[in-house]
Amino acid sequence: MLKYFTEEYFKEVEQKLIGDPKWQQDTKGVKTTILLGASDQSALFLLKVEDGATSIGKVVAGTTAEFSFEGTYDTWTKVAKGEVDFQSAVLKGLLKFRGSITKILFYKDRFIRIAEVIRSVSVEF
């Protein structure tokens, strides 16, 4: 079983997104980068989307992205388990968001699919 919020875990998420017809359709014409960080574990991953092509990889501190979501490992675990809704976590400040709120709202429905895919990966917390 994969350990949550690790490089191996995100490679599995990447493969599921690549193989997901809904994700492929919804991200045609989209070009963006999203930084996902577990601040208390120094774990940073960059999701890149360009016209349906998706990649996720580990990055170093200081990497920039169009959007970023950072929180504690515990918060990410609650989101992955469905105990906390992703949007609620952002609104309550549990996940710190950086980027254009207007643009992220435009992408909202597309990014909900990421949360659905994340929940479909069997992990060890």
DSSP file (Angstrom, degrees, kcal/mol; ACC not computed):
  #  RESIDUE AA STRUCTURE BP1 BP2  ACC     N-H-->O    O-->H-N    N-H-->O    O-->H-N    TCO  KAPPA ALPHA  PHI   PSI    X-CA   Y-CA   Z-CA
    1    1 A M              0   0    0      0, 0.0     2,-0.2     0, 0.0   122,-0.2   0.000 360.0 360.0 360.0 143.9    0.0    0.0    0.0
    2    2 A L  E     -a  123   0A   0    120,-0.9   122,-3.0     6,-0.1     2,-0.4  -0.518 360.0-121.6 -79.6 140.6    1.2    3.5   -0.8
    3    3 A K  E >   -a  124   0A   0    120,-0.2     3,-0.7    -2,-0.2     6,-0.4  -0.685  39.1-107.6 -79.3 132.1    2.2    5.9    1.9
    4    4 A Y  T 3  S+     0   0    0    120,-2.4     3,-0.1    -2,-0.4    -1,-0.1  -0.260  94.4  13.6 -64.4 144.8    0.1    9.1    1.6
    5    5 A F  T 3  S+     0   0    0      1,-0.2     2,-0.3    71,-0.1    -1,-0.2   0.835  97.2 123.7  58.7  40.3    1.7   12.4    0.4
    6    6 A T  S <> S-     0   0    0     -3,-0.7     4,-2.4     1,-0.1    -1,-0.2  -0.743  78.2-102.9-117.6 170.5    4.8   10.7   -0.9
    7    7 A E  H  > S+     0   0    0     -2,-0.3     4,-1.8     1,-0.2     5,-0.2   0.901 123.0  50.5 -59.7 -42.0    6.4   10.7   -4.4
    8    8 A E  H  > S+     0   0    0      1,-0.2     4,-1.7     2,-0.2    -1,-0.2   0.896 109.1  52.1 -64.3 -39.8    5.1    7.2   -5.1
    9    9 A Y  H  > S+     0   0    0     -6,-0.4     4,-2.1     1,-0.2    -2,-0.2   0.942 110.2  47.0 -61.0 -48.7    1.6    8.2   -4.0
   10   10 A F  H  X S+     0   0    0     -4,-2.4     4,-2.7     1,-0.2    -1,-0.2   0.796 106.7  58.1 -69.2 -26.5    1.5   11.2   -6.3
   11   11 A K  H  X S+     0   0    0     -4,-1.8     4,-2.3     2,-0.2    -1,-0.2   0.889 107.4  48.6 -65.8 -37.6    2.8    9.1   -9.2
   12   12 A E  H  X S+     0   0    0     -4,-1.7     4,-2.2     2,-0.2    -2,-0.2   0.915 111.3  48.8 -66.4 -42.8   -0.2    6.9   -8.7
   13   13 A V  H  X S+     0   0    0     -4,-2.1     4,-2.5     2,-0.2     5,-0.2   0.930 110.5  52.3 -60.1 -45.1   -2.5   10.0   -8.6
   14   14 A E  H  X S+     0   0    0     -4,-2.7     4,-2.7     1,-0.2    -2,-0.2   0.930 109.4  48.5 -55.8 -48.6   -0.8   11.2  -11.8
   15   15 A Q  H  X S+     0   0    0     -4,-2.3     4,-1.9     1,-0.2    -1,-0.2   0.882 111.0  50.5 -62.8 -38.7   -1.4    7.9  -13.6
   16   16 A K  H  < S+     0   0    0     -4,-2.2     4,-0.3     2,-0.2    -1,-0.2   0.900 112.0  47.2 -66.4 -39.8   -5.1    7.9  -12.5
   17   17 A L  H >< S+     0   0    0     -4,-2.5     3,-1.3     1,-0.2     7,-0.2   0.918 110.7  52.1 -66.5 -42.5   -5.5   11.4  -13.8
   18   18 A I  H 3< S+     0   0    0     -4,-2.7    -1,-0.2     1,-0.3    -2,-0.2   0.878 114.5  43.5 -60.1 -37.5   -3.8   10.5  -17.1
   19   19 A G  T 3< S+     0   0    0     -4,-1.9    -1,-0.3    -5,-0.2    -2,-0.2   0.382  90.8 102.0 -89.8   4.5   -6.1    7.6  -17.5
   20   20 A D    <>  -     0   0    0     -3,-1.3     4,-2.6    -4,-0.3     5,-0.2  -0.799  55.6-161.0 -95.8 110.8   -9.3    9.4  -16.5
   21   21 A P  H  > S+     0   0    0      0, 0.0     4,-2.5     0, 0.0     5,-0.2   0.863  91.9  52.7 -58.6 -37.6  -11.5   10.4  -19.5
   22   22 A K  H  > S+     0   0    0      2,-0.2     4,-2.8     1,-0.2     5,-0.2   0.935 111.3  46.2 -64.5 -45.0  -13.4   13.1  -17.5
   23   23 A W  H  > S+     0   0    0      2,-0.2     4,-1.6     1,-0.2    -1,-0.2   0.929 112.3  51.1 -61.5 -45.5  -10.1   14.7  -16.4
   24   24 A Q  H  < S+     0   0    0     -4,-2.6     4,-0.3    -7,-0.2    -2,-0.2   0.923 114.0  43.7 -58.5 -45.9   -8.7   14.6  -19.9
   25   25 A Q  H >< S+     0   0    0     -4,-2.5     3,-1.2     1,-0.2    -2,-0.2   0.930 113.6  50.2 -65.4 -45.9  -11.8   16.2  -21.4
   26   26 A D  H 3< S+     0   0    0     -4,-2.8    -1,-0.2     1,-0.2    -2,-0.2   0.712 110.8  49.5 -69.0 -20.7  -12.1   18.8  -18.6
   27   27 A T  T >< S+     0   0    0     -4,-1.6     3,-1.9    -3,-0.2    25,-1.2   0.336  75.2 123.8-104.6   8.2   -8.5   19.9  -18.9
   28   28 A K  T <  S+     0   0    0     -3,-1.2     3,-0.1    -4,-0.3    24,-0.0  -0.524  85.6  14.1 -64.4 130.8   -8.3   20.4  -22.7
   29   29 A G  T 3  S+     0   0    0      1,-0.3     2,-0.4    -2,-0.3    -1,-0.3   0.453 101.5 123.2  82.5   0.4   -7.2   24.0  -23.3
   30   30 A V    <   +     0   0    0     -3,-1.9    21,-3.2     2,-0.0     2,-0.4  -0.799  34.8 179.3 -98.2 135.7   -6.1   24.4  -19.7
   31   31 A K  E     +B   50   0B   0     -2,-0.4     2,-0.3    19,-0.3    19,-0.2  -0.942  27.7 122.8-134.9 113.5   -2.5   25.4  -18.8
   32   32 A T  E     -B   49   0B   0     17,-2.4    17,-2.6    -2,-0.4     2,-0.4  -0.975  44.4-135.8-159.1 168.6   -1.7   25.8  -15.1
   33   33 A T  E     -B   48   0B   0     -2,-0.3    34,-1.9    15,-0.2     2,-0.4  -0.994  14.7-166.7-133.4 142.0    0.5   24.7  -12.3
   34   34 A I  E     -Bc  47  67B   0     13,-2.6    13,-3.1    -2,-0.4     2,-0.5  -0.988   9.7-150.2-133.2 123.2   -0.6   23.9   -8.7
   35   35 A L  E     -Bc  46  68B   0     32,-2.7    34,-2.9    -2,-0.4     2,-0.5  -0.812  10.9-167.1 -92.7 128.6    1.7   23.5   -5.8
   36   36 A L  E     -Bc  45  69B   0      9,-3.2     9,-2.5    -2,-0.5     2,-0.4  -0.975  14.2-178.7-116.8 120.6    0.5   21.0   -3.1
   37   37 A G  E     -Bc  44  70B   0     32,-2.6    34,-2.3    -2,-0.5     2,-0.8  -0.968  33.0-157.5-132.1 136.5    2.4   21.2    0.2
   38   38 A A  E >>> -Bc  43  71B   0      5,-2.7     3,-2.0    -2,-0.4     5,-1.5  -0.885  22.6-164.5-101.0  97.3    2.5   19.5    3.6
   39   39 A S  T 345S+     0   0    0     32,-2.1     3,-0.5    -2,-0.8    33,-0.2   0.768  81.8  52.2 -60.2 -32.4    4.2   22.3    5.5
   40   40 A D  T 345S+     0   0    0     31,-0.3    -1,-0.3     1,-0.2    32,-0.1   0.466 115.8  41.1 -86.1   0.4    5.1   20.2    8.6
   41   41 A Q  T <45S-     0   0    0     -3,-2.0    -1,-0.2     2,-0.1    -2,-0.2   0.303 102.1-123.7-124.4   5.8    6.7   17.5    6.5
   42   42 A S  T  <5 +     0   0    0     -4,-0.6     2,-0.6    -3,-0.5    -3,-0.2   0.864  60.8 149.3  49.8  39.1    8.6   19.7    3.9
   43   43 A A  E   < +B   38   0B   0     -5,-1.5    -5,-2.7    17,-0.0     2,-0.4  -0.913  19.0 173.9-106.8 113.7    6.7   17.7    1.2
   44   44 A L  E     -B   37   0B   0     -2,-0.6    15,-2.4    15,-0.5     2,-0.4  -0.978   5.4-179.4-124.5 130.6    6.1   19.8   -1.9
   45   45 A F  E     -BD  36  58B   0     -9,-2.5    -9,-3.2    -2,-0.4     2,-0.6  -0.984  15.7-146.3-131.1 141.3    4.6   18.5   -5.1
   46   46 A L  E     -BD  35  57B   0     11,-3.0    11,-1.7    -2,-0.4     2,-0.6  -0.929   5.4-159.3-112.9 121.2    3.8   20.3   -8.4
   47   47 A L  E     -BD  34  56B   0    -13,-3.1   -13,-2.6    -2,-0.6     2,-0.5  -0.875  12.6-167.5 -95.7 122.4    0.9   19.4  -10.5
   48   48 A K  E     -BD  33  55B   0      7,-3.2     7,-2.1    -2,-0.6     2,-0.4  -0.944   6.3-176.3-114.3 132.9    1.3   20.6  -14.1
   49   49 A V  E     +BD  32  54B   0    -17,-2.6   -17,-2.4    -2,-0.5     2,-0.3  -0.995   8.1 167.6-128.1 128.3   -1.6   20.6  -16.6
   50   50 A E  E >  S-BD  31  53B   0      3,-2.5     3,-1.9    -2,-0.4   -19,-0.3  -0.836  73.4 -35.5-145.0 105.7   -1.2   21.6  -20.2
   51   51 A D  T 3  S-     0   0    0    -21,-3.2   -23,-0.3    -2,-0.3   -20,-0.1   0.892 126.0 -40.5  51.0  48.8   -4.0   20.9  -22.7
   52   52 A G  T 3  S+     0   0    0    -25,-1.2     2,-0.4   -22,-0.4    -1,-0.3   0.170 112.1 118.5  90.5 -18.1   -5.0   17.6  -21.0
   53   53 A A  E <   -D   50   0B   0     -3,-1.9    -3,-2.5   -26,-0.2     2,-0.4  -0.704  45.4-169.6 -83.6 131.3   -1.4   16.4  -20.3
   54   54 A T  E     +D   49   0B   0     -2,-0.4     2,-0.3    -5,-0.2    -5,-0.2  -0.963  14.1 169.6-127.8 137.6   -0.8   16.0  -16.6
   55   55 A S  E     -D   48   0B   0     -7,-2.1    -7,-3.2    -2,-0.4     2,-0.4  -0.993  11.4-165.8-142.0 150.2    2.3   15.4  -14.5
   56   56 A I  E     +D   47   0B   0     -2,-0.3     2,-0.3    -9,-0.2    -9,-0.2  -0.997  18.9 161.4-135.1 130.1    3.0   15.5  -10.8
   57   57 A G  E     -D   46   0B   0    -11,-1.7   -11,-3.0    -2,-0.4     2,-0.2  -0.985  41.4 -97.8-147.3 158.2    6.5   15.6   -9.3
   58   58 A K  E     -D   45   0B   0     -2,-0.3     2,-0.3   -13,-0.2   -13,-0.3  -0.507  44.2-175.8 -73.1 141.2    8.3   16.5   -6.1
   59   59 A V        -     0   0    0    -15,-2.4   -15,-0.5    -2,-0.2     2,-0.2  -0.839  22.1-107.3-133.6 170.6    9.8   19.9   -6.0
   60   60 A V    >   -     0   0    0     -2,-0.3     3,-1.6     1,-0.1   -17,-0.0  -0.595  46.7 -80.9 -97.9 160.5   12.0   22.0   -3.7
   61   61 A A  T 3  S+     0   0    0      1,-0.2    -1,-0.1    -2,-0.2     3,-0.1  -0.283 115.7  40.9 -56.0 142.4   11.0   24.9   -1.5
   62   62 A G  T 3  S+     0   0    0      1,-0.4    -1,-0.2    -3,-0.1     2,-0.2   0.276  77.8 138.3  97.5  -9.9   10.9   28.2   -3.5
   63   63 A T    <   -     0   0    0     -3,-1.6    -1,-0.4     1,-0.0     2,-0.3  -0.471  44.3-142.6 -65.9 137.3    9.3   26.6   -6.5
   64   64 A T        +     0   0    0     -2,-0.2     2,-0.3    -3,-0.1   -30,-0.1  -0.735  22.5 174.1-105.4 155.1    6.6   28.9   -7.9
   65   65 A A        -     0   0    0     -2,-0.3   -31,-0.1     1,-0.1     3,-0.1  -0.959  44.9-110.4-149.7 162.5    3.2   27.9   -9.3
   66   66 A E  S    S+     0   0    0     -2,-0.3    34,-0.4   -33,-0.3     2,-0.3   0.893 107.2  16.0 -63.3 -39.0    0.1   29.7  -10.5
   67   67 A F  E    S-c   34   0B   0    -34,-1.9   -32,-2.7    32,-0.2     2,-0.3  -0.952  70.3-169.7-131.2 151.6   -1.8   28.3   -7.5
   68   68 A S  E     -cE  35  98B   0     30,-2.0    30,-2.0    -2,-0.3     2,-0.4  -0.998   9.1-169.9-143.8 146.1   -0.7   26.8   -4.3
   69   69 A F  E     +cE  36  97B   0    -34,-2.9   -32,-2.6    -2,-0.3     2,-0.4  -0.988  17.0 174.5-130.9 119.5   -2.4   24.9   -1.4
   70   70 A E  E     +cE  37  96B   0     26,-1.9    26,-3.6    -2,-0.4     2,-0.3  -0.989  12.2 131.4-132.8 138.5   -0.4   24.3    1.7
   71   71 A G  E     -c   38   0B   0    -34,-2.3   -32,-2.1    -2,-0.4   -31,-0.3  -0.924  55.1 -62.0-162.7-176.6   -1.4   22.8    5.0
   72   72 A T     >  -     0   0    0     22,-0.5     4,-2.3    -2,-0.3     5,-0.2  -0.350  45.1-113.3 -76.4 160.4   -0.3   20.3    7.6
   73   73 A Y  H  > S+     0   0    0      1,-0.2     4,-2.5     2,-0.2     5,-0.2   0.894 119.0  57.0 -57.6 -40.6   -0.1   16.6    6.8
   74   74 A D  H  > S+     0   0    0      2,-0.2     4,-2.1     1,-0.2    -1,-0.2   0.897 106.3  48.6 -59.5 -42.3   -3.1   16.1    9.3
   75   75 A T  H  > S+     0   0    0      2,-0.2     4,-2.2     1,-0.2    -1,-0.2   0.937 111.6  48.8 -64.0 -46.6   -5.2   18.5    7.2
   76   76 A W  H  X S+     0   0    0     -4,-2.3     4,-2.6     1,-0.2    -2,-0.2   0.880 109.7  53.8 -60.9 -36.9   -4.4   16.8    4.0
   77   77 A T  H  X S+     0   0    0     -4,-2.5     4,-2.2     2,-0.2     6,-0.2   0.923 108.0  49.1 -63.0 -44.4   -5.2   13.4    5.6
   78   78 A K  H  X>S+     0   0    0     -4,-2.1     5,-2.0     2,-0.2     6,-1.5   0.880 111.8  49.4 -63.3 -38.1   -8.6   14.7    6.6
   79   79 A V  H ><5S+     0   0    0     -4,-2.2     3,-1.0     4,-0.2    -2,-0.2   0.935 111.4  48.9 -65.0 -45.7   -9.2   16.0    3.1
   80   80 A A  H 3<5S+     0   0    0     -4,-2.6    -2,-0.2     1,-0.3    -1,-0.2   0.855 111.6  48.9 -63.5 -35.7   -8.2   12.6    1.6
   81   81 A K  H 3<5S-     0   0    0     -4,-2.2    -1,-0.3    -5,-0.2    -2,-0.2   0.569 114.3-117.3 -80.2  -8.4  -10.4   10.7    4.0
   82   82 A G  T <<5S+     0   0    0     -3,-1.0    -3,-0.2    -4,-0.6     3,-0.1   0.605  83.1 120.9  81.4  11.4  -13.3   12.9    3.2
   83   83 A E  S   <S+     0   0    0     -5,-2.0     2,-0.4    -6,-0.2    -4,-0.2   0.774  79.5  31.4 -77.0 -26.9  -13.5   14.2    6.8
   84   84 A V  S    S-     0   0    0     -6,-1.5    -2,-0.3    -9,-0.1    -1,-0.2  -0.999  88.1-123.9-131.7 129.8  -13.0   17.7    5.6
   85   85 A D     >  -     0   0    0     -2,-0.4     4,-2.6     1,-0.1     5,-0.2  -0.512  21.1-127.6 -70.4 138.2  -14.2   19.1    2.3
   86   86 A F  H  > S+     0   0    0      1,-0.2     4,-1.8     2,-0.2     5,-0.2   0.918 109.4  48.0 -53.8 -49.0  -11.3   20.6    0.3
   87   87 A Q  H  > S+     0   0    0      1,-0.2     4,-2.6     2,-0.2    -1,-0.2   0.896 111.6  50.2 -62.5 -40.8  -13.2   23.9   -0.3
   88   88 A S  H  > S+     0   0    0      1,-0.2     4,-2.5     2,-0.2     6,-0.3   0.890 106.5  55.9 -63.4 -39.4  -14.1   24.2    3.5
   89   89 A A  H  <>S+     0   0    0     -4,-2.6     6,-1.9     1,-0.2     5,-1.8   0.886 111.3  44.1 -60.4 -38.7  -10.4   23.5    4.4
   90   90 A V  H ><5S+     0   0    0     -4,-1.8     3,-1.3     4,-0.2    -2,-0.2   0.940 113.7  49.0 -70.2 -47.8   -9.4   26.5    2.2
   91   91 A L  H 3<5S+     0   0    0     -4,-2.6    -2,-0.2     1,-0.3    -1,-0.2   0.834 112.2  48.9 -63.3 -32.6  -12.2   28.8    3.5
   92   92 A K  T 3<5S-     0   0    0     -4,-2.5    -1,-0.3    -5,-0.2    -2,-0.2   0.505 115.7-114.9 -84.6  -4.1  -11.4   27.9    7.1
   93   93 A G  T < 5S+     0   0    0     -3,-1.3    -3,-0.2    -4,-0.3    -2,-0.1   0.569  83.8 121.3  82.7   8.7   -7.7   28.6    6.5
   94   94 A L  S   <S+     0   0    0     -5,-1.8     2,-0.5    -6,-0.3   -22,-0.5   0.858  81.6  38.1 -71.3 -34.2   -6.6   25.0    7.2
   95   95 A L  S    S-     0   0    0     -6,-1.9     2,-0.5   -24,-0.1    -2,-0.3  -0.982  90.6-138.1-112.9 123.3   -5.2   25.0    3.7
   96   96 A K  E     -E   70   0B   0    -26,-3.6   -26,-1.9    -2,-0.5     2,-0.4  -0.705  19.1-154.6 -84.7 126.6   -3.5   28.2    2.7
   97   97 A F  E     -E   69   0B   0     -2,-0.5     2,-0.4   -28,-0.2   -28,-0.2  -0.834  13.2-176.9-104.7 136.6   -4.3   29.3   -0.9
   98   98 A R  E     +E   68   0B   0    -30,-2.0   -30,-2.0    -2,-0.4     2,-0.3  -0.999  44.3  52.9-130.0 137.0   -2.1   31.5   -3.1
   99   99 A G  S    S-     0   0    0     -2,-0.4     2,-0.6   -32,-0.2   -32,-0.2  -0.827  95.4 -29.5 135.9-173.8   -3.1   32.6   -6.5
  100  100 A S     >  -     0   0    0    -34,-0.4     4,-2.5    -2,-0.3     5,-0.2  -0.665  43.0-160.7 -80.0 116.0   -6.0   34.3   -8.3
  101  101 A I  H  > S+     0   0    0     -2,-0.6     4,-1.9     1,-0.2    -1,-0.2   0.869  92.5  54.4 -63.6 -36.0   -9.3   33.5   -6.6
  102  102 A T  H  > S+     0   0    0      2,-0.2     4,-1.3     1,-0.2    -1,-0.2   0.930 111.5  43.3 -63.2 -45.8  -11.2   34.5   -9.7
  103  103 A K  H  > S+     0   0    0      1,-0.2     4,-1.5     2,-0.2    -2,-0.2   0.892 111.7  52.6 -69.9 -39.5   -9.2   32.1  -11.9
  104  104 A I  H  X S+     0   0    0     -4,-2.5     4,-0.6     1,-0.2    -1,-0.2   0.867 106.8  54.1 -66.0 -34.2   -9.3   29.2   -9.4
  105  105 A L  H >< S+     0   0    0     -4,-1.9     3,-0.6     1,-0.2     4,-0.4   0.864 104.5  55.0 -65.7 -34.5  -13.1   29.6   -9.2
  106  106 A F  H 3< S+     0   0    0     -4,-1.3     3,-0.3     1,-0.2    -1,-0.2   0.867 114.2  40.6 -62.7 -36.3  -13.2   29.3  -13.0
  107  107 A Y  H >X S+     0   0    0     -4,-1.5     4,-2.1     1,-0.2     3,-0.9   0.482  85.6 108.7 -87.9  -4.6  -11.3   25.9  -12.6
  108  108 A K  H <X S+     0   0    0     -4,-0.6     4,-1.6    -3,-0.6    -1,-0.2   0.840  76.7  47.1 -46.8 -53.2  -13.3   24.8   -9.5
  109  109 A D  H 3> S+     0   0    0     -4,-0.4     4,-0.7    -3,-0.3    -1,-0.3   0.860 112.8  50.8 -61.8 -35.3  -15.3   22.0  -11.2
  110  110 A R  H X> S+     0   0    0     -3,-0.9     3,-0.8     1,-0.2     4,-0.5   0.914 109.9  49.4 -66.1 -42.2  -12.2   20.6  -12.9
  111  111 A F  H 3X S+     0   0    0     -4,-2.1     4,-1.2     1,-0.3     3,-0.5   0.716  96.2  69.1 -75.5 -20.3  -10.3   20.6   -9.6
  112  112 A I  H 3X S+     0   0    0     -4,-1.6     4,-1.8    -5,-0.3    -1,-0.3   0.850  92.8  62.3 -61.1 -32.1  -13.0   18.8   -7.8
  113  113 A R  H <X S+     0   0    0     -3,-0.8     4,-2.5    -4,-0.7    -1,-0.2   0.853  95.9  58.3 -62.8 -34.7  -12.1   15.8  -10.0
  114  114 A I  H  X S+     0   0    0     -4,-0.5     4,-2.9    -3,-0.5    -1,-0.2   0.936 105.4  49.3 -60.0 -45.6   -8.6   15.8   -8.4
  115  115 A A  H  X S+     0   0    0     -4,-1.2     4,-2.0     1,-0.2    -1,-0.2   0.895 110.4  51.0 -61.5 -39.8  -10.2   15.3   -5.0
  116  116 A E  H  X S+     0   0    0     -4,-1.8     4,-0.7     2,-0.2    -1,-0.2   0.912 112.4  45.9 -63.2 -42.7  -12.3   12.4   -6.3
  117  117 A V  H >< S+     0   0    0     -4,-2.5     3,-1.0     1,-0.2     4,-0.5   0.909 108.9  55.7 -67.3 -42.0   -9.3   10.7   -7.9
  118  118 A I  H >< S+     0   0    0     -4,-2.9     3,-1.3     1,-0.3    -1,-0.2   0.899 105.5  52.3 -56.4 -42.3   -7.3   11.2   -4.7
  119  119 A R  H 3< S+     0   0    0     -4,-2.0    -1,-0.3     1,-0.2    -2,-0.2   0.700 101.6  61.9 -69.1 -17.6   -9.9    9.4   -2.7
  120  120 A S  T << S+     0   0    0     -3,-1.0     2,-0.5    -4,-0.7    -1,-0.2   0.575  83.8  92.5 -85.3  -8.3   -9.8    6.5   -5.1
  121  121 A V  S <  S-     0   0    0     -3,-1.3     2,-0.4    -4,-0.5  -108,-0.0  -0.747  78.7-128.4 -90.0 126.4   -6.1    5.7   -4.3
  122  122 A S        +     0   0    0     -2,-0.5  -120,-0.9  -119,-0.0     2,-0.3  -0.606  43.0 169.2 -73.4 124.0   -5.6    3.1   -1.6
  123  123 A V  E     -a    2   0A   0     -2,-0.4     2,-0.5  -122,-0.2  -120,-0.2  -0.887  38.3-128.9-136.0 164.3   -3.1    4.6    0.9
  124  124 A E  E      a    3   0A   0   -122,-3.0  -120,-2.4    -2,-0.3    -2,-0.0  -0.969 360.0 360.0-110.7 127.0   -1.6    4.2    4.3
  125  125 A F              0   0    0     -2,-0.5    -1,-0.1  -122,-0.2  -122,-0.1   0.428 360.0 360.0 -94.9 360.0   -1.8    7.3    6.5
